[in-house]
Amino acid sequence: MSDGKLPKLSEIPAFTEYIAQGWDTPARTPDLVPGAAGAAAAHRARLAATLPGRTVVVAAGQAPVRSNDTAYDFRVDSDFFWLTGCAAEDAVAVIAGGEATLYLPPPARPGDLGFFSDAVHGELWVGPSPSLTEWAAALGVEVRPLPDFAGPPAGALLAGAFPEPSEELGRTLAELRMVKDDWEIAQLREAVDRTVEGFAAVLAEIPAAVAGGGERWLQGTFDRYARTHGNGPGYAGIVGGGPHAPTLHWVRCDGPVRPGELLLLDLGVEARSHYTADVTRTFPVSGSFSPVQRQVHDLVERAHRAGMAQVAPGRAFTGFHHAAMEVIARGLHDWGLLPVSVDEALSGDGQHHRRYLVCGIGHHLGLDVHDCARSRPEAYHGARMAPGMVLTVEPGLYFHAHDRTVPPELRGIGVRIEDDLLVTAGGAEVLSDVLPIDAAGLEKWAQAVPV
């Protein structure tokens, strides 16, 4: 009598023999972004110069499990990609003296049981997969099968998706990644350009969002654009309509979009090279700001311009933060919203203005939206800017609908302006300057988008 179990195909000789036959050879060349392998080799050389004589082992990671035997999309560990140019799941790289040996799961092809029984690596499940030889030719490194990896050598520093990565190596890689090379800057330009186009795609869908699609419709519009023209969104995007705009990380994006309210869009496309943009604009849903919305937006714009003016080589990384905060504090004081003087608010023992701007207003940008986060404080916020750094400047004002310290006409208004800046030898370049930052320019730009 049958116990109700389905037959196990891998144990049926007739099936395994039959399924191994009759397959053509598909194209299996690794789909690398041009220049990725060369950039990775240069990055390994920089690492070797920083940690001479040390062996580094980096893991690419696995897709996190969503439930049972289903997983989220795989996204390679950033340090692994920076050092290898490879985005293969389960891969491990051993790097010594700038030379890398890459260990990859061998593809399961017709004739292998895993071809149909391995849902992670079987070609019947995941599609044609490059051979180890093809990976080696594309990346310019030695590639071996993953089963040959016997574990990290004694004394090796671990990075990436290992359970206990080296803090020393994590800091070193984060600080090396602060200054981008020409290839990386080109990737970030690509990400920013696609993001600006994604903003236009979202604005064109505002009528549909107002008609009932809401924030979800606009979030889906951008995510579709990012997926079409890159890997996808570089982070969980924020689409905040009306009273949701002041919520700093409004990633639920499940509310309505109403005429007369503001729409805060914090979005970024991750390019195929895994570098991401991070841009924010706040638009009037109806196409024009009301007087009070314009008042808030104008103050944030002044703070934004003051912050960007402080981005230049040799200047303190925190300079743009202090410059923008001073503008915000003085504006709030002029509006009667500070219980103390401007000087007391700006002091280390005050910070009253931060009630309406509690978050930081800038960060490094690169393979991660909050790039280089494992750096030492003295190498990040305590450091000087240098050519090749890419960072964001993003002041804002956030008046929550239930905040009784502000007058009723300000409640539910949230405004943020964020741009991505490249530090150059002579100052800074705003990579996202195609998008206007002034209220009049935003109105004109939004109205020019076909709907």
C-alpha positions as a Markdown table, in Angstrom:
| # | Residue | x | y | z |
|---|---|---|---|---|
| 1 | Met | 0.0 | 0.0 | 0.0 |
| 2 | Ser | 1.3 | 3.5 | -0.9 |
| 3 | Asp | 2.2 | 5.7 | 2.1 |
| 4 | Gly | 1.1 | 8.8 | 0.0 |
| 5 | Lys | 4.6 | 10.0 | -0.7 |
| 6 | Leu | 5.6 | 11.0 | -4.2 |
| 7 | Pro | 8.4 | 9.1 | -5.8 |
| 8 | Lys | 11.9 | 10.6 | -5.3 |
| 9 | Leu | 13.1 | 11.3 | -8.8 |
| 10 | Ser | 16.8 | 11.1 | -8.0 |
| 11 | Glu | 16.3 | 7.5 | -7.0 |
| 12 | Ile | 14.6 | 6.4 | -10.3 |
| 13 | Pro | 17.3 | 5.2 | -12.8 |
| 14 | Ala | 14.9 | 5.4 | -15.7 |
| 15 | Phe | 14.1 | 9.1 | -15.0 |
| 16 | Thr | 17.7 | 10.1 | -14.2 |
| 17 | Glu | 18.9 | 8.5 | -17.5 |
| 18 | Tyr | 16.1 | 10.1 | -19.5 |
| 19 | Ile | 16.4 | 13.7 | -18.1 |
| 20 | Ala | 20.2 | 13.7 | -18.8 |
| 21 | Gln | 19.6 | 13.4 | -22.5 |
| 22 | Gly | 18.6 | 15.7 | -25.3 |
| 23 | Trp | 19.8 | 19.1 | -24.1 |
| 24 | Asp | 21.5 | 21.8 | -26.3 |
| 25 | Thr | 24.3 | 23.9 | -24.9 |
| 26 | Pro | 23.0 | 27.3 | -23.9 |
| 27 | Ala | 25.1 | 30.5 | -23.6 |
| 28 | Arg | 26.8 | 30.5 | -20.2 |
| 29 | Thr | 29.2 | 33.5 | -20.3 |
| 30 | Pro | 29.3 | 35.4 | -17.0 |
| 31 | Asp | 27.2 | 38.6 | -17.3 |
| 32 | Leu | 29.7 | 41.0 | -15.8 |
| 33 | Val | 29.5 | 44.8 | -15.9 |
| 34 | Pro | 32.4 | 46.0 | -18.1 |
| 35 | Gly | 35.4 | 47.0 | -16.1 |
| 36 | Ala | 34.3 | 45.2 | -12.9 |
| 37 | Ala | 37.1 | 42.7 | -13.0 |
| 38 | Gly | 39.8 | 45.3 | -13.5 |
| 39 | Ala | 38.4 | 47.5 | -10.8 |
| 40 | Ala | 38.3 | 44.5 | -8.4 |
| 41 | Ala | 42.0 | 43.8 | -9.1 |
| 42 | Ala | 42.9 | 47.4 | -8.3 |
| 43 | His | 40.9 | 47.2 | -5.1 |
| 44 | Arg | 42.8 | 44.0 | -4.1 |
| 45 | Ala | 46.1 | 45.8 | -4.7 |
| 46 | Arg | 45.0 | 48.6 | -2.4 |
| 47 | Leu | 44.0 | 46.1 | 0.3 |
| 48 | Ala | 47.4 | 44.3 | 0.0 |
| 49 | Ala | 49.2 | 47.6 | 0.4 |
| 50 | Thr | 47.2 | 48.4 | 3.5 |
| 51 | Leu | 47.5 | 44.9 | 5.1 |
| 52 | Pro | 50.9 | 43.6 | 3.8 |
| 53 | Gly | 51.5 | 39.9 | 4.4 |
| 54 | Arg | 47.9 | 39.2 | 5.6 |
| 55 | Thr | 45.5 | 36.7 | 4.0 |
| 56 | Val | 41.9 | 37.7 | 3.7 |
| 57 | Val | 38.9 | 35.4 | 3.2 |
| 58 | Val | 35.6 | 36.9 | 2.1 |
| 59 | Ala | 32.3 | 35.2 | 1.6 |
| 60 | Ala | 29.6 | 36.3 | -0.8 |
| 61 | Gly | 26.7 | 35.1 | 1.3 |
| 62 | Gln | 23.4 | 33.5 | 0.7 |
| 63 | Ala | 19.9 | 34.8 | 0.1 |
| 64 | Pro | 18.0 | 35.1 | 3.4 |
| 65 | Val | 15.1 | 32.7 | 3.9 |
| 66 | Arg | 11.7 | 34.3 | 3.7 |
| 67 | Ser | 9.8 | 31.2 | 4.8 |
| 68 | Asn | 10.3 | 27.5 | 4.7 |
| 69 | Asp | 12.1 | 26.7 | 1.4 |
| 70 | Thr | 11.5 | 30.1 | -0.3 |
| 71 | Ala | 14.1 | 32.9 | -0.1 |
| 72 | Tyr | 14.4 | 36.6 | -0.8 |
| 73 | Asp | 16.4 | 37.7 | -3.8 |
| 74 | Phe | 20.2 | 37.3 | -3.4 |
| 75 | Arg | 22.3 | 40.4 | -3.1 |
| 76 | Val | 26.0 | 39.8 | -2.9 |
| 77 | Asp | 28.0 | 41.1 | 0.1 |
| 78 | Ser | 29.4 | 44.5 | -0.8 |
| 79 | Asp | 33.0 | 43.8 | 0.4 |
| 80 | Phe | 33.1 | 40.5 | -1.6 |
| 81 | Phe | 32.0 | 42.3 | -4.8 |
| 82 | Trp | 34.4 | 45.2 | -4.3 |
| 83 | Leu | 37.3 | 42.7 | -4.1 |
| 84 | Thr | 36.2 | 40.2 | -6.8 |
| 85 | Gly | 33.7 | 41.7 | -9.2 |
| 86 | Cys | 31.7 | 38.5 | -8.8 |
| 87 | Ala | 28.1 | 38.3 | -7.6 |
| 88 | Ala | 27.7 | 34.6 | -7.3 |
| 89 | Glu | 25.8 | 33.1 | -4.3 |
| 90 | Asp | 27.7 | 30.9 | -1.9 |
| 91 | Ala | 31.1 | 32.0 | -3.3 |
| 92 | Val | 34.3 | 32.4 | -1.2 |
| 93 | Ala | 37.4 | 34.3 | -2.1 |
| 94 | Val | 40.9 | 33.8 | -0.5 |
| 95 | Ile | 43.1 | 36.8 | -1.1 |
| 96 | Ala | 46.8 | 37.1 | -0.4 |
| 97 | Gly | 49.2 | 39.7 | -1.8 |
| 98 | Gly | 46.5 | 41.1 | -4.0 |
| 99 | Glu | 46.0 | 37.7 | -5.7 |
| 100 | Ala | 42.7 | 36.0 | -5.4 |
| 101 | Thr | 41.5 | 32.4 | -5.5 |
| 102 | Leu | 37.8 | 32.1 | -5.9 |
| 103 | Tyr | 35.8 | 29.1 | -4.8 |
| 104 | Leu | 32.4 | 28.7 | -6.5 |
| 105 | Pro | 29.7 | 26.1 | -6.4 |
| 106 | Pro | 30.1 | 24.1 | -9.6 |
| 107 | Pro | 27.0 | 24.4 | -11.8 |
| 108 | Ala | 24.7 | 21.4 | -11.9 |
| 109 | Arg | 24.2 | 20.6 | -15.6 |
| 110 | Pro | 22.5 | 17.8 | -17.5 |
| 111 | Gly | 23.9 | 14.5 | -16.3 |
| 112 | Asp | 24.3 | 15.7 | -12.8 |
| 113 | Leu | 21.6 | 14.8 | -10.2 |
| 114 | Gly | 21.7 | 18.3 | -9.0 |
| 115 | Phe | 20.5 | 19.5 | -12.5 |
| 116 | Phe | 17.0 | 18.8 | -11.5 |
| 117 | Ser | 17.2 | 18.1 | -7.7 |
| 118 | Asp | 19.2 | 21.2 | -6.5 |
| 119 | Ala | 16.9 | 24.2 | -6.4 |
| 120 | Val | 19.8 | 26.5 | -5.6 |
| 121 | His | 22.4 | 25.5 | -8.2 |
| 122 | Gly | 20.6 | 23.2 | -10.6 |
| 123 | Glu | 20.3 | 24.7 | -14.1 |
| 124 | Leu | 16.8 | 23.3 | -14.5 |
| 125 | Trp | 15.8 | 25.6 | -11.5 |
| 126 | Val | 18.0 | 28.6 | -11.9 |
| 127 | Gly | 18.9 | 28.7 | -15.6 |
| 128 | Pro | 22.2 | 28.3 | -17.4 |
| 129 | Ser | 25.2 | 28.8 | -15.1 |
| 130 | Pro | 28.8 | 29.6 | -16.1 |
| 131 | Ser | 31.5 | 27.0 | -15.6 |
| 132 | Leu | 34.4 | 27.6 | -13.3 |
| 133 | Thr | 36.6 | 28.0 | -16.4 |
| 134 | Glu | 34.3 | 30.7 | -17.8 |
| 135 | Trp | 34.3 | 32.5 | -14.5 |
| 136 | Ala | 38.1 | 32.4 | -14.3 |
| 137 | Ala | 38.5 | 33.9 | -17.8 |
| 138 | Ala | 36.0 | 36.6 | -17.1 |
| 139 | Leu | 37.4 | 37.6 | -13.7 |
| 140 | Gly | 41.1 | 37.0 | -14.4 |
| 141 | Val | 41.6 | 35.0 | -11.2 |
| 142 | Glu | 42.0 | 31.3 | -10.3 |
| 143 | Val | 38.7 | 29.6 | -9.7 |
| 144 | Arg | 38.2 | 26.3 | -7.9 |
| 145 | Pro | 35.1 | 24.3 | -6.9 |
| 146 | Leu | 33.7 | 25.3 | -3.6 |
| 147 | Pro | 34.1 | 21.8 | -2.1 |
| 148 | Asp | 37.9 | 22.3 | -2.4 |
| 149 | Phe | 37.7 | 25.2 | 0.1 |
| 150 | Ala | 39.0 | 23.6 | 3.3 |
| 151 | Gly | 38.2 | 26.7 | 5.5 |
| 152 | Pro | 40.1 | 29.9 | 6.2 |
| 153 | Pro | 43.9 | 29.5 | 6.6 |
| 154 | Ala | 45.3 | 30.0 | 10.1 |
| 155 | Gly | 45.6 | 33.7 | 10.9 |
| 156 | Ala | 43.4 | 34.8 | 8.0 |
| 157 | Leu | 41.1 | 37.8 | 8.4 |
| 158 | Leu | 37.5 | 37.1 | 7.6 |
| 159 | Ala | 35.0 | 39.5 | 5.9 |
| 160 | Gly | 31.7 | 39.3 | 4.2 |
| 161 | Ala | 29.0 | 36.8 | 5.2 |
| 162 | Phe | 31.0 | 34.8 | 7.7 |
| 163 | Pro | 29.4 | 34.4 | 11.2 |
| 164 | Glu | 32.2 | 36.2 | 13.0 |
| 165 | Pro | 34.0 | 38.6 | 10.6 |
| 166 | Ser | 37.1 | 40.4 | 11.6 |
| 167 | Glu | 36.4 | 43.9 | 13.0 |
| 168 | Glu | 39.8 | 45.0 | 11.9 |
| 169 | Leu | 39.2 | 43.9 | 8.3 |
| 170 | Gly | 35.7 | 45.4 | 8.3 |
| 171 | Arg | 37.1 | 48.7 | 9.3 |
| 172 | Thr | 39.9 | 48.5 | 6.8 |
| 173 | Leu | 37.7 | 47.7 | 3.9 |
| 174 | Ala | 35.1 | 50.4 | 4.9 |
| 175 | Glu | 37.8 | 53.1 | 5.0 |
| 176 | Leu | 39.4 | 51.9 | 1.7 |
| 177 | Arg | 36.0 | 52.1 | 0.0 |
| 178 | Met | 35.5 | 55.8 | 1.1 |
| 179 | Val | 37.5 | 57.1 | -1.9 |
| 180 | Lys | 36.1 | 55.9 | -5.2 |
| 181 | Asp | 38.1 | 55.2 | -8.3 |
| 182 | Asp | 37.1 | 56.3 | -11.8 |
| 183 | Trp | 35.2 | 53.1 | -12.5 |
| 184 | Glu | 33.2 | 53.4 | -9.3 |
| 185 | Ile | 32.4 | 57.0 | -9.9 |
| 186 | Ala | 31.1 | 56.1 | -13.4 |
| 187 | Gln | 28.8 | 53.5 | -11.8 |
| 188 | Leu | 27.5 | 56.0 | -9.3 |
| 189 | Arg | 26.8 | 58.4 | -12.2 |
| 190 | Glu | 24.8 | 55.7 | -13.9 |
| 191 | Ala | 22.9 | 55.0 | -10.7 |
| 192 | Val | 22.0 | 58.7 | -10.2 |
| 193 | Asp | 21.0 | 59.2 | -13.9 |
| 194 | Arg | 18.7 | 56.2 | -13.7 |
| 195 | Thr | 17.3 | 57.5 | -10.4 |
| 196 | Val | 16.4 | 60.9 | -11.9 |
| 197 | Glu | 14.6 | 59.1 | -14.7 |
| 198 | Gly | 12.8 | 57.0 | -12.1 |
| 199 | Phe | 11.6 | 60.2 | -10.4 |
| 200 | Ala | 10.1 | 61.3 | -13.7 |
| 201 | Ala | 8.4 | 58.0 | -14.1 |
| 202 | Val | 6.9 | 58.3 | -10.6 |
| 203 | Leu | 5.6 | 61.9 | -11.2 |
| 204 | Ala | 3.9 | 60.8 | -14.4 |
| 205 | Glu | 1.9 | 58.3 | -12.2 |
| 206 | Ile | 0.7 | 60.8 | -9.6 |
| 207 | Pro | -2.8 | 61.1 | -11.2 |
| 208 | Ala | -3.2 | 57.3 | -10.9 |
| 209 | Ala | -2.0 | 57.5 | -7.3 |
| 210 | Val | -4.5 | 60.2 | -6.5 |
| 211 | Ala | -7.2 | 58.2 | -8.2 |
| 212 | Gly | -6.8 | 55.3 | -5.8 |
| 213 | Gly | -3.4 | 53.7 | -6.3 |
| 214 | Gly | -1.8 | 55.7 | -3.5 |
| 215 | Glu | 1.7 | 55.4 | -2.3 |
| 216 | Arg | 1.9 | 51.7 | -3.2 |
| 217 | Trp | 1.3 | 52.6 | -6.9 |
| 218 | Leu | 4.2 | 55.1 | -6.9 |
| 219 | Gln | 6.5 | 52.8 | -5.0 |
| 220 | Gly | 5.7 | 50.0 | -7.5 |
| 221 | Thr | 6.4 | 52.4 | -10.4 |
| 222 | Phe | 9.8 | 53.3 | -9.2 |
| 223 | Asp | 10.7 | 49.7 | -8.2 |
| 224 | Arg | 9.7 | 48.5 | -11.7 |
| 225 | Tyr | 11.8 | 51.2 | -13.3 |
| 226 | Ala | 14.8 | 50.4 | -11.0 |
| 227 | Arg | 14.4 | 46.7 | -11.8 |
| 228 | Thr | 14.2 | 47.4 | -15.6 |
| 229 | His | 17.3 | 49.7 | -15.7 |
| 230 | Gly | 19.4 | 48.3 | -12.9 |
| 231 | Asn | 19.4 | 45.6 | -10.3 |
| 232 | Gly | 16.4 | 47.2 | -8.5 |
| 233 | Pro | 16.0 | 49.7 | -5.7 |
| 234 | Gly | 19.2 | 50.4 | -3.8 |
| 235 | Tyr | 17.2 | 50.4 | -0.5 |
| 236 | Ala | 13.6 | 50.3 | 0.8 |
| 237 | Gly | 12.3 | 53.5 | -0.9 |
| 238 | Ile | 10.3 | 56.1 | 0.9 |
| 239 | Val | 7.0 | 57.4 | -0.7 |
| 240 | Gly | 5.4 | 59.6 | 1.9 |
| 241 | Gly | 2.2 | 61.4 | 1.1 |
| 242 | Gly | 0.8 | 64.1 | 3.4 |
| 243 | Pro | 1.1 | 63.2 | 7.1 |
| 244 | His | 3.4 | 60.3 | 6.2 |
| 245 | Ala | 6.1 | 62.7 | 4.8 |
| 246 | Pro | 7.4 | 63.6 | 8.3 |
| 247 | Thr | 8.0 | 59.9 | 9.2 |
| 248 | Leu | 11.7 | 59.5 | 8.5 |
| 249 | His | 11.6 | 55.9 | 7.3 |
| 250 | Trp | 8.1 | 55.6 | 5.9 |
| 251 | Val | 8.8 | 52.4 | 3.9 |
| 252 | Arg | 5.4 | 51.0 | 4.4 |
| 253 | Cys | 4.2 | 53.2 | 1.5 |
| 254 | Asp | 0.6 | 52.1 | 2.0 |
| 255 | Gly | -1.3 | 55.4 | 2.4 |
| 256 | Pro | -3.2 | 57.6 | 0.0 |
| 257 | Val | -1.9 | 60.4 | -2.1 |
| 258 | Arg | -4.2 | 63.4 | -1.9 |
| 259 | Pro | -4.4 | 66.7 | -3.8 |
| 260 | Gly | -3.1 | 69.7 | -1.9 |
| 261 | Glu | -0.6 | 67.7 | 0.2 |
| 262 | Leu | 3.1 | 67.1 | -0.2 |
| 263 | Leu | 4.8 | 64.0 | -1.5 |
| 264 | Leu | 8.2 | 63.1 | -0.2 |
| 265 | Leu | 10.2 | 60.7 | -2.4 |
| 266 | Asp | 13.4 | 59.2 | -1.1 |
| 267 | Leu | 14.5 | 56.8 | -3.8 |
| 268 | Gly | 17.6 | 55.2 | -5.4 |
| 269 | Val | 18.3 | 52.9 | -8.3 |
| 270 | Glu | 21.0 | 50.3 | -7.7 |
| 271 | Ala | 22.9 | 49.9 | -10.9 |
| 272 | Arg | 23.9 | 46.5 | -12.3 |
| 273 | Ser | 27.3 | 47.0 | -10.7 |
| 274 | His | 25.6 | 47.2 | -7.3 |
| 275 | Tyr | 26.4 | 50.9 | -6.7 |
| 276 | Thr | 23.4 | 52.9 | -5.6 |
| 277 | Ala | 22.1 | 56.4 | -5.8 |
| 278 | Asp | 20.1 | 58.1 | -2.9 |
| 279 | Val | 18.0 | 61.1 | -3.9 |
| 280 | Thr | 15.1 | 62.9 | -2.2 |
| 281 | Arg | 12.7 | 65.5 | -3.4 |
| 282 | Thr | 9.5 | 66.8 | -2.0 |
| 283 | Phe | 6.8 | 67.6 | -4.5 |
| 284 | Pro | 3.3 | 69.3 | -4.2 |
| 285 | Val | 0.8 | 66.7 | -5.3 |
| 286 | Ser | -1.3 | 69.3 | -7.1 |
| 287 | Gly | 1.7 | 70.8 | -8.9 |
| 288 | Ser | 2.0 | 74.0 | -6.7 |
| 289 | Phe | 3.1 | 74.6 | -3.2 |
| 290 | Ser | 0.7 | 76.3 | -0.7 |
| 291 | Pro | 2.2 | 79.4 | 1.0 |
| 292 | Val | 3.0 | 77.4 | 4.2 |
| 293 | Gln | 4.4 | 74.5 | 2.3 |
| 294 | Arg | 6.6 | 76.9 | 0.3 |
| 295 | Gln | 7.7 | 78.5 | 3.5 |
| 296 | Val | 9.0 | 75.1 | 4.9 |
| 297 | His | 10.5 | 74.1 | 1.6 |
| 298 | Asp | 12.3 | 77.4 | 1.2 |
| 299 | Leu | 13.9 | 77.0 | 4.6 |
| 300 | Val | 15.1 | 73.5 | 3.9 |
| 301 | Glu | 16.4 | 74.6 | 0.5 |
| 302 | Arg | 18.5 | 77.3 | 2.2 |
| 303 | Ala | 19.9 | 74.7 | 4.6 |
| 304 | His | 20.6 | 72.4 | 1.7 |
| 305 | Arg | 22.5 | 75.0 | -0.2 |
| 306 | Ala | 24.5 | 76.0 | 2.9 |
| 307 | Gly | 25.4 | 72.3 | 3.5 |
| 308 | Met | 26.4 | 71.7 | -0.1 |
| 309 | Ala | 28.6 | 74.8 | -0.1 |
| 310 | Gln | 30.7 | 73.1 | 2.6 |
| 311 | Val | 31.5 | 70.0 | 0.6 |
| 312 | Ala | 35.1 | 70.4 | -0.7 |
| 313 | Pro | 38.5 | 68.6 | -0.2 |
| 314 | Gly | 40.3 | 69.3 | 3.1 |
| 315 | Arg | 37.1 | 70.4 | 4.9 |
| 316 | Ala | 35.7 | 68.6 | 7.9 |
| 317 | Phe | 33.2 | 65.9 | 7.0 |
| 318 | Thr | 30.8 | 67.4 | 9.6 |
| 319 | Gly | 31.1 | 70.9 | 8.1 |
| 320 | Phe | 28.0 | 70.5 | 6.0 |
| 321 | His | 26.0 | 69.2 | 8.9 |
| 322 | His | 26.8 | 72.2 | 11.1 |
| 323 | Ala | 26.2 | 74.7 | 8.2 |
| 324 | Ala | 22.8 | 73.2 | 7.4 |
| 325 | Met | 21.8 | 73.0 | 11.1 |
| 326 | Glu | 22.5 | 76.6 | 11.7 |
| 327 | Val | 20.2 | 77.7 | 8.9 |
| 328 | Ile | 17.5 | 75.4 | 10.3 |
| 329 | Ala | 17.9 | 76.6 | 13.8 |
| 330 | Arg | 17.7 | 80.3 | 12.8 |
| 331 | Gly | 14.7 | 79.7 | 10.7 |
| 332 | Leu | 12.8 | 77.8 | 13.4 |
| 333 | His | 13.7 | 80.6 | 15.9 |
| 334 | Asp | 12.4 | 83.2 | 13.5 |
| 335 | Trp | 9.1 | 81.2 | 13.4 |
| 336 | Gly | 8.9 | 81.1 | 17.2 |
| 337 | Leu | 9.3 | 77.4 | 17.4 |
| 338 | Leu | 12.5 | 77.2 | 19.6 |
| 339 | Pro | 12.1 | 77.6 | 23.4 |
| 340 | Val | 15.7 | 78.9 | 23.6 |
| 341 | Ser | 18.1 | 81.1 | 21.7 |
| 342 | Val | 19.7 | 80.0 | 18.5 |
| 343 | Asp | 23.1 | 79.8 | 20.2 |
| 344 | Glu | 21.7 | 77.6 | 23.0 |
| 345 | Ala | 19.9 | 75.4 | 20.5 |
| 346 | Leu | 23.1 | 74.9 | 18.5 |
| 347 | Ser | 25.2 | 74.1 | 21.6 |
| 348 | Gly | 26.1 | 70.6 | 22.5 |
| 349 | Asp | 23.9 | 70.9 | 25.6 |
| 350 | Gly | 20.9 | 72.2 | 23.6 |
| 351 | Gln | 20.0 | 70.8 | 20.2 |
| 352 | His | 16.3 | 71.8 | 20.6 |
| 353 | His | 16.0 | 72.3 | 16.8 |
| 354 | Arg | 16.7 | 68.7 | 16.3 |
| 355 | Arg | 13.2 | 67.9 | 17.5 |
| 356 | Tyr | 12.2 | 68.6 | 13.9 |
| 357 | Leu | 15.3 | 67.1 | 12.3 |
| 358 | Val | 16.4 | 64.3 | 14.6 |
| 359 | Cys | 18.3 | 62.3 | 11.9 |
| 360 | Gly | 21.7 | 62.9 | 10.5 |
| 361 | Ile | 21.8 | 64.9 | 7.2 |
| 362 | Gly | 24.5 | 63.1 | 5.2 |
| 363 | His | 26.5 | 59.9 | 4.7 |
| 364 | His | 29.0 | 58.2 | 2.4 |
| 365 | Leu | 27.4 | 56.6 | -0.7 |
| 366 | Gly | 28.7 | 53.7 | -2.8 |
| 367 | Leu | 28.0 | 49.9 | -2.9 |
| 368 | Asp | 25.8 | 50.5 | 0.2 |
| 369 | Val | 23.4 | 53.4 | 0.6 |
| 370 | His | 25.0 | 54.1 | 3.9 |
| 371 | Asp | 28.4 | 53.2 | 2.7 |
| 372 | Cys | 31.6 | 52.7 | 4.8 |
| 373 | Ala | 29.5 | 52.4 | 8.0 |
| 374 | Arg | 32.1 | 50.2 | 9.8 |
| 375 | Ser | 34.8 | 52.9 | 9.6 |
| 376 | Arg | 36.3 | 54.3 | 12.8 |
| 377 | Pro | 34.6 | 57.5 | 14.0 |
| 378 | Glu | 37.8 | 59.5 | 13.4 |
| 379 | Ala | 38.0 | 58.2 | 9.9 |
| 380 | Tyr | 34.4 | 59.0 | 9.1 |
| 381 | His | 32.7 | 62.0 | 10.9 |
| 382 | Gly | 36.1 | 63.1 | 12.3 |
| 383 | Ala | 37.9 | 63.1 | 9.0 |
| 384 | Arg | 38.5 | 65.6 | 6.2 |
| 385 | Met | 36.9 | 65.2 | 2.9 |
| 386 | Ala | 39.1 | 64.0 | 0.0 |
| 387 | Pro | 38.7 | 63.9 | -3.8 |
| 388 | Gly | 36.9 | 60.7 | -4.9 |
| 389 | Met | 34.5 | 60.6 | -1.9 |
| 390 | Val | 30.8 | 60.5 | -2.8 |
| 391 | Leu | 28.4 | 61.6 | -0.1 |
| 392 | Thr | 24.8 | 62.8 | 0.4 |
| 393 | Val | 23.6 | 66.1 | 1.8 |
| 394 | Glu | 20.0 | 65.8 | 3.0 |
| 395 | Pro | 18.5 | 68.3 | 5.5 |
| 396 | Gly | 14.8 | 68.4 | 6.2 |
| 397 | Leu | 12.1 | 69.5 | 8.5 |
| 398 | Tyr | 9.5 | 67.1 | 9.9 |
| 399 | Phe | 6.4 | 68.4 | 11.6 |
| 400 | His | 4.3 | 65.5 | 12.6 |
| 401 | Ala | 0.6 | 65.7 | 12.5 |
| 402 | His | 0.3 | 65.0 | 16.3 |
| 403 | Asp | 3.1 | 67.4 | 17.4 |
| 404 | Arg | 1.4 | 70.1 | 19.5 |
| 405 | Thr | 4.6 | 72.2 | 19.6 |
| 406 | Val | 3.9 | 73.5 | 16.1 |
| 407 | Pro | 0.9 | 75.5 | 14.9 |
| 408 | Pro | -1.9 | 73.6 | 13.1 |
| 409 | Glu | -1.0 | 74.8 | 9.7 |
| 410 | Leu | 2.5 | 73.2 | 9.9 |
| 411 | Arg | 1.4 | 69.8 | 11.2 |
| 412 | Gly | 1.6 | 67.0 | 8.8 |
| 413 | Ile | 4.3 | 68.8 | 6.6 |
| 414 | Gly | 7.5 | 67.0 | 5.9 |
| 415 | Val | 10.2 | 68.2 | 3.5 |
| 416 | Arg | 13.6 | 66.7 | 2.7 |
| 417 | Ile | 16.0 | 67.6 | -0.1 |
| 418 | Glu | 18.8 | 65.2 | -0.8 |
| 419 | Asp | 21.6 | 65.2 | -3.4 |
| 420 | Asp | 24.6 | 63.0 | -4.1 |
| 421 | Leu | 27.9 | 64.9 | -4.3 |
| 422 | Leu | 31.3 | 63.9 | -5.6 |
| 423 | Val | 34.2 | 65.6 | -3.9 |
| 424 | Thr | 36.6 | 66.8 | -6.6 |
| 425 | Ala | 40.0 | 68.4 | -6.5 |
| 426 | Gly | 38.6 | 71.8 | -6.7 |
| 427 | Gly | 35.3 | 71.5 | -4.7 |
| 428 | Ala | 32.3 | 69.3 | -5.4 |
| 429 | Glu | 30.1 | 68.1 | -8.2 |
| 430 | Val | 26.4 | 67.5 | -7.6 |
| 431 | Leu | 25.7 | 64.3 | -9.5 |
| 432 | Ser | 21.9 | 64.7 | -9.2 |
| 433 | Asp | 21.8 | 68.4 | -10.3 |
| 434 | Val | 19.3 | 67.6 | -13.1 |
| 435 | Leu | 16.6 | 67.7 | -10.5 |
| 436 | Pro | 15.9 | 71.2 | -9.3 |
| 437 | Ile | 16.0 | 71.9 | -5.6 |
| 438 | Asp | 14.0 | 75.2 | -5.4 |
| 439 | Ala | 10.3 | 75.2 | -5.1 |
| 440 | Ala | 9.6 | 77.0 | -8.4 |
| 441 | Gly | 11.9 | 74.7 | -10.2 |
| 442 | Leu | 10.3 | 71.6 | -8.7 |
| 443 | Glu | 6.8 | 72.9 | -9.8 |
| 444 | Lys | 8.0 | 73.6 | -13.3 |
| 445 | Trp | 9.8 | 70.2 | -13.5 |
| 446 | Ala | 6.9 | 68.3 | -12.2 |
| 447 | Gln | 4.4 | 70.0 | -14.6 |
| 448 | Ala | 6.7 | 69.2 | -17.5 |
| 449 | Val | 6.4 | 65.5 | -16.9 |
| 450 | Pro | 3.7 | 64.1 | -19.3 |
| 451 | Val | 0.8 | 62.6 | -17.5 |
